[in-house]
């Protein structure tokens, strides 16, 4: 069974402004956010503890895991 992707829509943004993140996949307030800098870019990882939906974001935009891995890859000399 594939892991659902956390959809970061207006519901998420509104809930986040109220300091309560809301998973738009299951509507539970059980979302964690981990902020970090990867390859010089500010990213956040979100995961819902209820339905296991996951997402990476850069600013307001959702980005693919492949892009995160590219940023984390050491530069070849």
C-alpha positions as CSV (number, residue, x, y, z in Angstrom):
1,X,0.0,0.0,0.0
2,X,1.6,3.3,-1.0
3,X,2.2,6.0,1.6
4,X,-0.2,9.0,1.1
5,X,1.4,12.3,0.4
6,X,0.4,15.2,2.7
7,X,-1.5,17.7,0.6
8,X,-0.5,21.2,1.7
9,X,-3.6,23.2,0.7
10,X,-5.3,26.3,2.2
11,X,-6.6,24.2,5.1
12,X,-3.1,23.4,6.1
13,X,-2.0,27.1,5.9
14,X,-5.0,28.4,7.9
15,X,-4.4,25.8,10.6
16,X,-0.7,26.5,10.6
17,X,-1.4,30.2,11.2
18,X,-3.4,29.2,14.3
19,X,-0.4,27.2,15.4
20,X,-2.2,24.0,14.7
21,X,-1.2,22.1,11.6
22,X,-4.0,20.1,10.0
23,X,-3.5,17.1,7.8
24,X,-5.6,17.6,4.7
25,X,-5.5,13.8,4.0
26,X,-7.2,12.8,7.3
27,X,-8.2,16.1,8.9
28,X,-6.3,15.3,12.1
29,X,-4.3,17.8,14.1
30,X,-1.4,15.4,14.4
31,X,1.2,16.9,12.0
32,X,4.8,17.4,12.9
33,X,7.1,19.9,11.1
34,X,10.9,19.7,11.1
35,X,12.7,22.6,9.6
36,X,16.3,22.3,8.2
37,X,18.7,23.7,5.7
38,X,19.7,21.2,3.0
39,X,22.2,22.3,0.3
40,X,21.8,25.9,1.3
41,X,18.0,25.8,0.9
42,X,15.5,26.1,3.8
43,X,13.2,23.1,3.8
44,X,10.6,21.6,6.0
45,X,9.5,18.0,6.4
46,X,5.9,17.4,7.5
47,X,4.4,14.1,8.7
48,X,1.0,13.2,10.0
49,X,1.1,10.8,13.0
50,X,-2.4,9.6,12.3
51,X,-2.3,8.6,8.6
52,X,1.5,8.7,7.9
53,X,1.1,11.2,5.1
54,X,4.5,12.9,4.3
55,X,5.6,16.0,2.4
56,X,8.7,18.2,1.9
57,X,8.2,21.9,1.4
58,X,10.4,24.9,0.4
59,X,8.6,28.1,1.3
60,X,5.0,27.5,0.4
61,X,5.7,25.0,-2.4
62,X,5.7,21.2,-2.0
63,X,8.8,19.6,-3.5
64,X,9.5,16.1,-4.5
65,X,11.8,13.8,-2.4
66,X,14.1,13.5,-5.4
67,X,14.8,17.2,-5.3
68,X,15.6,17.0,-1.5
69,X,18.0,14.1,-2.2
70,X,19.7,16.2,-5.0
71,X,20.2,19.0,-2.6
72,X,21.7,16.7,0.1
73,X,24.1,15.0,-2.4
74,X,27.7,16.2,-1.9
75,X,29.1,18.2,-4.8
76,X,31.5,16.2,-6.9
77,X,34.9,17.8,-7.6
